[in-house]
Amino acid sequence: MTSAFIETAAAPARRPMPGWARAALWVGIAVVAVSFTSYQTGLPELTASGTVQSAVRLGVPILFAALGGLWAERAGVINIGLEGMMILGTWGGAWAGYQWGPLAGLVAAAVFGALGGLLHAVATVTFGVNHIVSGVAINLLGAGTAQYLSTLVFEPVSQNPRESPPVPKFDTYSAQPFGDWLQWLEDLQRVGISDVAGILGGLLTGVSPITLLAYLLVPVSYLVLWRSPFGLRLRSCGENPVAAESLGVNVYLYKYSAVLVSGALAGIGGAALILNPGQAGYLEGQTNNRGYIGLAAMIFGNWRPGGLLGGAALFGYSDGLQLRDGEITVHALFYAAALVLLAVVLLQMWRRNWFAGGVALVAAGIVYSIYWYTDELPEVLTAYTPHLVTLVVLAAASQRLRPPAANGLSYRRGS
């Protein structure tokens, strides 16, 4: 008995899999599921380079909005106003971009978004307004301001109060001749090889500077927020601002800084809708609730940069897929989702978590039944694919979320 106890105590504890390894594993599972679905359903559009290009283009604004939410909420400020800040960014980017070029449009979008962030910070940090109420007000104010300015500035030029004249775009770049080789592999239509080639080809073809900036800001945000003294102080304001204040941290300054950065990032996300190829210029309503979806991507990512990147990619992919025969291709996602759920079942059974495994198995059966007993989805539903995916993903991820402890709480110096 004693020797058995000693042997048990001396046995090394099982190390948990690093977060990056878990993420890579699930990305691999998702790619295999989509590849197998493409083969089984005869729909190469699921992994085509064109679909991936659309997914990247549509996912970049969501990624910027998610990063904006991350900066604000890590400092303890809920930023529901991301949508309004994105709208301000679209108008500012179109106004400056039309006159001085895309780089000026990018800077102006960041400034206009930061102004929305400043207003949100004044309301929530200085005056203690409820964060949700302030965010909703920012969304309404952003939409109204853009509408008024568009009528005032754009209508005399475009003859339409709802849109701007065409705005110059950033140039795009492709990995040549590597891209040609990937296109050749994709055209072979070989299971697995062509799917991976299509995905890589979509990621390496038609890449704009805004896209590169978006993906660069993911590791930069991680390094700043988790590996720098500035980030440590900022996150302390979102976890325990009273303790942070007792250690000499200027909580107000850090909250203001975080919300200003949040607004600027959301504004750049709005600029991505007009300065990337695919859109002539500013168009009223073009953000299409991407600020809210970005917030959902941040929550799905558990307030971590790597996680929100996965969320933005998922929502961007679902948005891009519905543009390519959405009634059929989105319907095929039910098959892929059933395969992923089966992987979840195996994982939960290996962990001996029988209840969670049983729930996942039932969910897999329901999802597969929807695929089996229907041929395609109604067009009215496919237009809302990203929104429906957002609701499903948040419902599935709700049990493991861990927001900053003081997120959304009012703070008064000396309290």
C-alpha distance (Angstrom), angle and dihedral (degrees) to the residues before:
residue distance angle dihedral
M1 . . .
T2 3.79 . .
S3 3.82 93.2 .
A4 3.79 90.6 48.7
F5 3.80 89.6 51.5
I6 3.80 91.4 49.3
E7 3.81 91.6 49.0
T8 3.80 90.5 49.4
A9 3.80 92.1 48.3
A10 3.80 91.9 47.4
A11 3.80 93.9 50.0
P12 3.78 110.2 104.4
A13 3.78 116.0 -109.6
R14 3.76 115.7 -109.0
R15 3.78 108.7 -102.7
P16 3.79 115.2 -131.4
M17 3.78 116.5 -119.5
P18 3.83 111.3 -97.3
G19 3.77 116.2 -105.2
W20 3.80 93.9 -114.5
A21 3.81 90.5 51.7
R22 3.81 92.3 51.3
A23 3.80 90.2 49.0
A24 3.82 91.4 49.2
L25 3.82 90.1 48.8
W26 3.80 93.4 52.9
V27 3.80 91.9 44.6
G28 3.80 87.9 53.9
I29 3.81 91.3 48.7
A30 3.81 90.8 49.9
V31 3.82 92.6 49.0
V32 3.82 91.5 49.1
A33 3.82 90.9 47.6
V34 3.81 93.5 50.1
S35 3.82 91.8 43.5
F36 3.80 92.2 51.2
T37 3.81 90.2 45.8
S38 3.80 90.4 51.5
Y39 3.81 89.4 53.6
Q40 3.81 95.9 44.2
T41 3.80 95.7 45.8
G42 3.80 97.8 37.6
L43 3.79 92.2 -124.5
P44 3.82 110.4 133.0
E45 3.83 87.9 174.2
L46 3.81 88.3 81.3
T47 3.80 91.6 72.9
A48 3.81 100.8 18.1
S49 3.79 117.6 134.4
G50 3.81 89.7 -122.7
T51 3.80 91.0 57.2
V52 3.79 91.6 48.9
Q53 3.81 91.1 48.3
S54 3.80 90.0 53.1
A55 3.81 89.8 46.6
V56 3.80 91.6 52.8
R57 3.80 92.8 46.8
L58 3.81 92.6 48.9
G59 3.81 94.4 39.9
V60 3.81 96.8 53.7
P61 3.86 95.2 72.8
I62 3.80 88.9 48.0
L63 3.80 90.1 50.2
F64 3.81 92.2 52.2
A65 3.80 90.9 49.0
A66 3.82 90.8 48.3
L67 3.81 91.4 51.1
G68 3.79 88.7 49.3
G69 3.78 90.7 53.2
L70 3.80 90.4 47.5
W71 3.81 93.6 55.7
A72 3.79 93.8 47.8
E73 3.78 98.2 43.2
R74 3.80 94.6 45.0
A75 3.81 84.8 61.5
G76 3.81 91.0 49.3
V77 3.82 99.9 -100.8
I78 3.81 118.2 121.0
N79 3.79 107.8 -142.2
I80 3.78 109.5 -158.0
G81 3.81 86.0 152.4
L82 3.81 94.0 78.4
E83 3.79 90.6 107.2
G84 3.81 92.8 55.8
M85 3.81 91.6 46.3
M86 3.80 89.7 51.1
I87 3.81 90.0 51.9
L88 3.81 90.4 51.4
G89 3.81 88.0 49.3
T90 3.81 92.6 52.6
W91 3.79 91.9 52.4
G92 3.81 94.7 43.4
G93 3.80 91.8 46.4
A94 3.80 92.2 50.2
W95 3.82 93.7 45.7
A96 3.81 95.7 50.3
G97 3.80 94.8 33.3
Y98 3.80 92.7 54.8
Q99 3.81 91.6 53.3
W100 3.81 105.2 33.9
G101 3.79 108.6 14.0
P102 3.82 138.5 -95.2
L103 3.81 97.3 -59.7
A104 3.80 91.1 55.8
G105 3.79 88.2 46.5
L106 3.80 90.8 54.1
V107 3.81 92.4 51.0
A108 3.81 92.7 45.6
A109 3.81 91.2 49.7
A110 3.81 90.3 53.9
V111 3.82 90.7 48.9
F112 3.81 94.2 48.5
G113 3.80 91.1 46.9
A114 3.80 90.7 47.9
L115 3.82 89.6 52.9
G116 3.80 88.2 57.1
G117 3.81 88.4 48.5
L118 3.81 90.8 50.1
L119 3.80 91.0 53.5
H120 3.81 90.1 49.4
A121 3.82 90.8 49.2
V122 3.81 92.8 49.8
A123 3.79 90.7 51.0
T124 3.82 98.3 44.2
V125 3.80 105.1 29.0
T126 3.81 102.2 33.6
F127 3.81 102.3 30.1
G128 3.81 99.6 26.2
V129 3.81 96.3 -126.7
N130 3.79 114.4 170.0
H131 3.79 106.7 -88.6
I132 3.81 94.7 -133.3
V133 3.79 93.1 49.4
S134 3.79 91.8 48.3
G135 3.81 92.1 47.5
V136 3.81 92.9 51.3
A137 3.81 89.2 48.7
I138 3.82 90.5 51.3
N139 3.81 90.0 52.1
L140 3.79 92.2 51.7
L141 3.79 92.5 43.0
G142 3.81 92.8 47.9
A143 3.80 92.8 51.6
G144 3.80 92.8 45.5
T145 3.80 94.0 46.1
A146 3.81 92.8 49.4
Q147 3.79 90.8 48.1
Y148 3.80 92.4 50.8
L149 3.81 94.7 45.2
S150 3.79 91.3 46.2
T151 3.79 90.7 54.7
L152 3.79 90.6 46.6
V153 3.82 99.6 44.4
F154 3.81 110.5 18.4
E155 3.80 103.0 38.2
P156 3.85 95.3 69.2
V157 3.85 88.8 54.6
S158 3.82 105.0 33.8
Q159 3.83 96.5 29.1
N160 3.80 86.9 -132.0
P161 3.83 123.7 93.2
R162 3.82 90.9 -155.4
E163 3.79 99.8 58.4
S164 3.77 143.0 36.8
P165 3.77 128.6 -127.7
P166 3.83 114.9 -92.1
V167 3.81 112.3 -63.9
P168 3.84 123.1 -146.2
K169 3.82 113.5 -108.6
F170 3.76 134.4 -141.1
D171 3.77 115.2 -101.3
T172 3.78 116.4 -104.7
Y173 3.79 127.3 -136.8
S174 3.79 134.3 -153.1
A175 3.80 132.8 -162.9
Q176 3.78 100.6 -110.7
P177 3.03 132.7 -143.0
F178 3.81 87.7 5.7
G179 3.81 89.1 63.7
D180 3.80 92.1 55.4
W181 3.80 90.6 53.0
L182 3.83 90.6 50.5
Q183 3.80 90.4 48.9
W184 3.81 89.5 52.6
L185 3.80 90.8 51.8
E186 3.80 90.8 47.5
D187 3.81 91.7 51.7
L188 3.82 90.3 54.5
Q189 3.81 88.7 69.9
R190 3.79 94.8 -146.3
V191 3.79 116.0 162.2
G192 3.78 111.6 -101.1
I193 3.80 97.4 -5.6
S194 3.80 95.3 64.2
D195 3.81 91.3 42.9
V196 3.79 93.4 53.9
A197 3.81 90.2 43.7
G198 3.79 90.5 52.2
I199 3.79 92.5 50.0
L200 3.82 93.5 47.2
G201 3.80 91.2 43.7
G202 3.79 91.1 53.6
L203 3.79 91.0 49.7
L204 3.82 94.0 48.7
T205 3.82 100.6 39.9
G206 3.80 126.0 82.8
V207 3.82 94.8 1.3
S208 3.81 115.3 172.4
P209 3.83 128.7 -157.6
I210 3.82 89.9 -109.2
T211 3.80 90.0 57.2
L212 3.79 91.2 50.2
L213 3.82 89.9 47.8
A214 3.81 91.4 51.6
Y215 3.79 94.5 53.0
L216 3.81 92.4 41.2
L217 3.80 90.9 55.1
V218 3.82 91.5 59.7
P219 3.85 95.6 69.8
V220 3.82 90.4 33.1
S221 3.82 90.5 56.4
Y222 3.80 89.9 48.5
L223 3.81 93.1 50.2
V224 3.80 93.5 46.0
L225 3.81 97.2 43.8
W226 3.82 99.4 37.7
R227 3.80 106.0 23.7
S228 3.80 105.4 39.5
P229 3.82 135.0 69.1
F230 3.81 89.3 -122.2
G231 3.81 91.3 55.6
L232 3.80 92.6 46.1
R233 3.81 90.8 54.4
L234 3.80 92.1 44.8
R235 3.80 93.2 51.2
S236 3.80 90.7 46.3
C237 3.81 87.3 61.5
G238 3.79 88.6 58.9
E239 3.79 95.0 45.9
N240 3.81 104.0 39.1
P241 3.81 115.7 -10.3
V242 3.82 93.2 178.0
A243 3.81 91.8 57.4
A244 3.80 89.9 44.0
E245 3.80 90.4 52.9
S246 3.81 90.9 50.3
L247 3.82 88.1 57.3
G248 3.80 92.7 53.4
V249 3.82 100.0 -96.2
N250 3.80 114.0 148.2
V251 3.80 95.1 -132.4
Y252 3.79 95.4 -174.5
L253 3.80 92.2 52.5
Y254 3.79 93.4 50.3
K255 3.79 93.6 46.2
Y256 3.79 90.9 49.9
S257 3.81 91.0 47.9
A258 3.81 92.3 49.8
V259 3.81 94.9 49.1
L260 3.81 92.1 46.2
V261 3.82 90.1 52.9
S262 3.80 88.5 45.4
G263 3.79 91.9 54.5
A264 3.80 92.7 45.7
L265 3.81 91.6 52.0
A266 3.81 91.5 48.5
G267 3.81 89.4 49.2
I268 3.81 90.9 52.6
G269 3.79 87.5 49.9
G270 3.79 87.7 57.3
A271 3.81 90.2 49.1
A272 3.81 89.5 53.7
L273 3.81 87.9 65.9
I274 3.81 92.3 60.3
L275 3.83 106.1 26.2
N276 3.80 95.9 50.4
P277 3.83 118.2 76.1
G278 3.79 116.9 -89.1
Q279 3.80 102.3 59.2
A280 3.82 128.3 69.5
G281 3.80 95.3 -146.4
Y282 3.79 143.2 -66.6
L283 3.79 114.2 -8.0
E284 3.77 124.4 178.4
G285 3.81 111.4 -106.6
Q286 3.80 94.6 12.2
T287 3.81 94.3 130.8
N288 3.84 87.0 68.2
N289 3.83 94.6 -165.6
R290 3.81 93.5 -53.2
G291 3.80 89.1 140.0
Y292 3.79 89.8 62.7
I293 3.80 91.4 44.3
G294 3.82 88.8 51.1
L295 3.79 88.9 53.4
A296 3.80 88.7 50.7
A297 3.82 90.2 49.8
M298 3.80 89.1 53.5
I299 3.82 91.7 50.6
F300 3.81 90.7 45.9
G301 3.82 87.4 53.1
N302 3.83 89.9 53.3
W303 3.81 92.2 -120.2
R304 3.81 91.9 -59.6
P305 3.85 126.6 122.4
G306 3.81 96.1 -129.7
G307 3.79 93.1 47.6
L308 3.78 94.6 49.6
L309 3.82 89.3 50.2
G310 3.80 87.7 59.6
G311 3.79 90.8 47.6
A312 3.81 92.7 50.3
A313 3.82 90.3 48.3
L314 3.81 91.3 50.7
F315 3.79 94.5 48.9
G316 3.81 92.4 42.4
Y317 3.81 90.6 51.3
S318 3.79 93.1 50.0
D319 3.81 89.6 47.9
G320 3.81 92.9 48.8
L321 3.79 93.2 45.6
Q322 3.77 94.3 57.2
L323 3.81 88.5 59.3
R324 3.84 91.5 61.9
D325 3.82 108.4 63.3
G326 3.78 88.2 -44.9
E327 3.80 96.5 -176.0
I328 3.83 89.8 63.0
T329 3.80 104.1 27.9
V330 3.80 96.1 46.4
H331 3.80 88.2 47.1
A332 3.82 88.4 56.6
L333 3.81 89.1 57.1
F334 3.81 88.0 73.9
Y335 3.81 87.5 65.8
A336 3.82 91.3 49.8
A337 3.80 91.0 45.7
A338 3.81 90.2 53.2
L339 3.81 89.9 53.7
V340 3.80 92.0 50.1
L341 3.80 90.2 48.9
L342 3.80 89.5 52.5
A343 3.82 87.8 54.9
V344 3.80 87.6 52.3
V345 3.81 89.4 51.3
L346 3.81 91.5 53.6
L347 3.80 91.4 47.3
Q348 3.81 93.3 50.4
M349 3.80 92.0 46.6
W350 3.81 90.4 50.9
R351 3.80 87.7 52.6
R352 3.83 89.1 47.9
N353 3.80 89.8 -121.5
W354 3.78 94.2 143.4
F355 3.80 98.7 172.5
A356 3.81 94.8 51.9
G357 3.80 90.0 44.3
G358 3.79 90.9 51.8
V359 3.80 92.2 49.6
A360 3.81 90.8 49.5
L361 3.81 90.4 48.9
V362 3.82 91.9 52.2
A363 3.81 89.7 47.2
A364 3.81 90.5 50.5
G365 3.79 90.0 51.8
I366 3.81 92.6 50.3
V367 3.82 93.2 47.5
Y368 3.79 92.8 47.8
S369 3.81 91.0 47.4
I370 3.80 89.8 55.9
Y371 3.80 89.1 52.3
W372 3.81 94.5 45.0
Y373 3.81 98.5 47.6
T374 3.81 97.2 43.3
D375 3.79 131.7 58.7
E376 3.78 100.4 -158.7
L377 3.79 141.3 -12.8
P378 3.80 124.5 -101.5
E379 3.79 112.5 -97.0
V380 3.80 90.5 -124.4
L381 3.82 89.2 63.4
T382 3.80 98.7 44.2
A383 3.81 90.9 61.1
Y384 3.80 87.6 63.4
T385 3.79 96.1 45.1
P386 3.86 95.5 119.8
H387 3.80 91.2 48.9
L388 3.81 93.2 48.9
V389 3.81 91.3 46.4
T390 3.81 88.1 50.7
L391 3.80 92.2 55.5
V392 3.81 93.8 45.8
V393 3.79 94.3 46.9
L394 3.80 94.1 47.8
A395 3.79 90.9 48.9
A396 3.81 90.7 51.2
A397 3.80 94.5 45.4
S398 3.80 98.0 43.5
Q399 3.82 95.1 96.7
R400 3.81 96.4 61.5
L401 3.81 101.0 42.0
R402 3.78 120.6 124.9
P403 3.83 112.4 -177.9
P404 3.83 122.2 -173.2
A405 3.79 108.0 -73.8
A406 3.83 96.4 -122.5
N407 3.80 96.1 37.7
G408 3.81 110.2 143.6
L409 3.80 95.5 4.2
S410 3.79 120.4 130.6
Y411 3.79 115.6 -115.1
R412 3.79 129.5 -158.5
R413 3.78 121.9 -173.0
G414 3.78 111.6 -109.1
S415 3.81 93.8 15.3
